[in-house]
């Protein structure tokens, strides 16, 4: 691979001057553009427009995390590892519960939607990265490993294709647990079973009995999303009071300062206590989820939507699948600029990822619409041929 064109940061890392300052500058820029690039639009608490904004902010944090974990020679503060994943899992649990219609639920429809939205893009990008690894890095994988990854079972070394592949395995597991529990149990029973499932995974993760790379708090964020969706009206009514909002702001801000402050100071590793690290890291992630959701809800309360975050939320899944290999293994942008200009190069990289994700999203959207139209036309023609469809004449008879 030509190092002058594409840079591989798996082995040779990028030297970045003043990493913490650079990290804060990037975060500040993204925050400012999120607040300035808005549009007038009324929204409801955690409706589609608000959850799109939450997805948008989360994917930006995920990409930034991978910049400091896999590209930079040193990590920066604040350390945002897992924050975006926590929000993604929360929204997944919330969205599935909000759109569930048990009387009309069928496994075929559920699986069809998951295949369309998640697996087809995943399979398409898997093929792209396998070819890229072969031609650019002269890297091959065992047939068994490739069969595993196409099935959504991602363990090393195949999970290193794009460094986010483990999340696909994780979310597939939650989807099947959600569908099975809601198919067999009542709403209340399904929610309790999912929480129980999460607690079992949490214990196994802490004991290192299962090869999951995610933070233990991720075992609870999906069921928390289900809980909020189930009692959405109660939560909305509770937050409508001014005193309640002030209490939430004060309590959440205190949790953010406590958890994030101690993490930044390095107290989570004091005495090498795994319990302290887990509690502080999990508390900081949950606090961030609450703060971010409340910030987006407050923006909507005043009749505004961050168009910048919403645009990223629309293409978040495509960006999630695309950014890893381009950022880490064959980066076409970061090497064009010196280390002190990493803010510029990273923002250009974000723009490139958004454009690619937008085209992927648009192509798939048009493809599914075209296939649906063809399918409907075929069914209508077959119905006409068999006489099952009555044709209205000109006079209306």
N, C-alpha and C positions, 0 to 999 in steps of 0.2 A: 504494500500500500504506500502511495506517495505521501510522505509526511508533510510535504509542502502544501498539499491540498486537503487531506483528511488526517486528523490527529487521533491516535488511540491513547486514551488516558487510563487504560487498565493497569499498565505498568509504569509508564512515565507520567507523573502527575504535573499539573500546571502550577507554577509558582505564582502566587497572588500576593501582592504587597498589601499590608493592612487588611487582612481578611474580615475582621469584625466590623471595621468601618465600612468596607465594601458591602458586606451583608446588610448593614443598617441602611446604607444609601439605596440599595436595590429595593429593600422592603419599603422605605419611605417613598421612593418613586412610584412603586406599584400602588401604594395607598393613596397617594395624591391623585394619580390618574384615575383610580377607581372612584374617587369622590368628585372629580371634575367632569369626567365623561359620564354624565347621567342624562336621563330623560324623564319627562313628566309622565307618571303612570301610577295608578292606584293599585295596590296589591293587598292581599290578605296574609295573615300569619302562616308562613311556610307553604304558600301556594307554589305553583310551578315556577313563576318568575323569581321568587325568593330562593327556592332550592337551586335553581340554575345559578344564581349569584354565589351561593354557598359552594356549589361544585366548582365554579370558576376560581374562587379564592383558594380552594383546596388543591386543585391541580397545579396552581402556581407555586404553592408551598412544597408540593411533592417534587417538582422540577428543581426548585432551589435546594431542597434537601440533597438531591442527587448531585448537584453541582459541588457541594461541600464534602459529601461522602465519597464520591467516586472520581471527581476531576481535580479538585484542589489538593495540594500537598498537605495542607493543614485545614482543620475544620474551624468554622467561625461561630461566634455567638450572636444572637441567641440560637440555640440548637433546636431546629423545628422538626426533627425526625419523628414521623408518626402522626403529626398534627393533622395533615391533610387526609391521611388514611382513616383516622378516627371520624372525621366529618363524612367521608365517603360512605363508610359503613353505617353511620347514623342515618344518612339520607336514604340509603338502600332499604333499611328496615322501615323507615317512615313511608317511603314511596310505595313499597309493596303492600303495606298494610292499608294505606289510604285508598289504593285503587282496587283492593280485593273485593270481589263480589262472589260470595260463597255459592249462592244459588246457581250461578252460571259458570262456576269454576270447572274447567276440564284440564286434565293433564296435557292433552294435545295442544290446547291454546297456550297454556303456560309455557310449555317447552318451546313452542314455535316462537313466542315473543323473545324468550331468552336466546334462542339460536340466532334470530335476526339481529337483535341489539348487541349481543355480547360475543357469541361464538364466531359468527361469520367474519366480523372485523379482526378478531383474534386469530382465526385461521389464516386469513389473507396476509396479515402482517407477519405471522410466523413463517410463511413461505418466503416472504421478502427478506427477512433477517437470516434465514438459513442460507439463501443464495448469496446474500451479502457477506456472511461469515466465510462462505466457501471461496468466493472470488476475491474478496478484499483481505481477509485474514488467513486464508488457506486453512480454515478450521472446519472439521467435520464432526458429526455426532453419530453415536451408535443408533441403529435402526430401532432398537427397543426404546431408547430415550426419546426419539422423535415420535414414536407411537404414543408414549406416555404424554408428551406435551400437547399433541393434537387432541388427546382425550381430556386435557385440562389438568392432568396430574403432573405437577412441576416440582421436581427435586433435582439437586445438583448432579451433574454439571449442566443439564439442559435449562435450569432456571436462570442461568447467567446469560441467556440469549439477550434479554432486555432488562434484567434486574428488577422487573416489576411483576414477573410472571407468577410469582408465589401468590399474589393477590387474586389472580384468576382462580386458582385452586381453592383459595379461602372463600371467595364469594359464591362459587358453585356449591360448596358445602352448605353455606347459609341458605341459598336458594332452595335446595332440596329439603333441608330441614324445615324451612318456612312452609313450603307447599305441602309436605307430608303432614305436618302438625295441624295446619288449617283445614286440610282435607278430612282428617280423622277426629279433630277435637273442636270444641267451641272456641270463640274468640279468646275468652279468658284462659281456657285450658291451653290453647296454642301459645299464648304469650308466656304462660308459666313454664311450658315445656321448653321454649326457646331460651328463656332465662336459665333454666336448669342445664340445658345443653351448653350454654356459654360458661356457666360456672364449672362444669366438668372439664371443659377445654382449658379454662383458666388454671385449674389445679394441675392438670397434666402439663400445661405450658410452664408453670412455675417449677414443677418437678423435672422439667426437661425430658419428659417421657414421650413427647411427640415433636417431630422436626418442623415446628412452626417458627418462622422468623419474625413474626409480628410481636408488638408489645402486648403484654397480658391484658391491658385495658381494652384492646380491640375485641376481646371475647365478649364484652358487655355493651359495646356501642350499637351494634345491630339490634339487639333486643330493646335497648333504650329508645331507638327510633321507632320501634313497634309500639312501645308504651306511650310515647308522645302522640303518635298517630291515633291510637285507640281513644285517648282522652284529649284529643285536640281541642274540642269545644271548651272543655273545662280549663285547659291550659290558657286558651285565648281569653276566656272570661276572667281568669285569675290575673292575667297580665294587663287587663284593661284598666285596673285601678292604679292611680298615680302612686299611692303608698307602696303597692306591691312592686311596681317597676323600680322605684327608688331602692327598695329592699334588695331586689334582684341585682341591681347595678352595684350596690355596696358589697353584697355578699360575694358576687362573682369577682369583682375587682380585688377584694381581699384574697380570694382563693388564687387568682392569677398572680398577685404580688407575692404571696407566700410560696406557692409551688414553683413558679418560674424564677423567682428571686433565689430560692435555695438551689435550684438546678443550675442557674448561671454561676452561682458561687462555688459550685462543685460539692455541695453538701450531700447530694444524692449518692456520692461514692464514698462518703466518710465511713471509715471502718470496713469498707468493702461490703456493706450491708445490702444484699439484694432486695430485701423487703423495703428498705428506705427508698432505694432507687425506683422500685416498682410503684410505690405509693406516690412519691413526688412526681415522677414522670406521668403517671396516669392522671393524677389530679390536675397537672398543668394542661394536659390534652383535653380533658373534660371541660375545664374552665375556658379554654380557648374556644371550644365548640359552642358553649353557651354565649360567650361574649360576641363571637362572630354572628351567630343567629340573631341575637338581640340587636346588633348593629344594623344588620340588613333589615330586620323588622322595623327598627326606628326610622331608617331611611324610607321605607315604604309607608310608614305612618304619616310622614310629611309629603307623600305623593311622589316619591322619586325612586328610580331604579338605576343601579349602576350598569350602564350599557357595556362598559368594559368587562366587568365580571360576568355579566350575563352572556356575552359573546364567547368567553372562555368556557362557561358552563355548558353551552350548547355543544361544543366540540371537545369537552373534557375527556371523554373515553378515548376518542381517537388520539388526542394529545398524550394521554396516559400510555397508550400502546406505542406511539411513535418516538417520544422524546428520548427514551433510555439509550438505545443503540446510537442515535445521532449525537447525543451529548457525550457518551462515554467511549464508544468503540470506533466510530468514524465521524468525528466532528469536523464539519466543513467551515466553521466560523471562528471558534475560539482561538485557534492558532494564528489567525491573521492579525491579531492585535497583541501588544505587549501586556505583561501581567498587570500593570497599573491601569490599563484601560478595560479591565474585565467587565465593568458595569456596562459599557457600550457593547462589547461583544456578546454579553449574556442577553441583553435586551434585543439585540438583533437575532440571536438564536431563538428567543421566545417568539418573535415575529414570524420566523421561518416555521416553527412548530405549529403555530396557529394556522398559517396558510395551508400547510400540508393536512392538518386535521380537518380544516374546513372543507377542502376538496374531497377528502375521504368521506366525511359526513354527508356532503351534498351528493356525491356519486351513489352511495348506498341508499340514501333517501329516495333519489330518483329511480334507482333500480327496483326497490321494493314497490314503489307506486306503479311502475310500469308492469311488473309481474302481477300485482293485484288487479290492475285493469285488464290484463290479458286473461287472468283466471276468471274474472267476472264475466268477460265477453264469452269465454268458452262455455261457462255454465249456462249463460243465457241462450247461446246458440243450441246447446244440447237440450235445454228445456223446450225451446221452440220446435226442435225436430221431433221430440217425443210427445208434444202436445201438452206438456205440464204447465206451460206459460200461456196465459190468455193475452192475445194482442188486441189493444184497443183500436177500433176503426176510426175513421175520420169523423163520423157522426157521433162518436162517443159510445157506441153500442159494444 
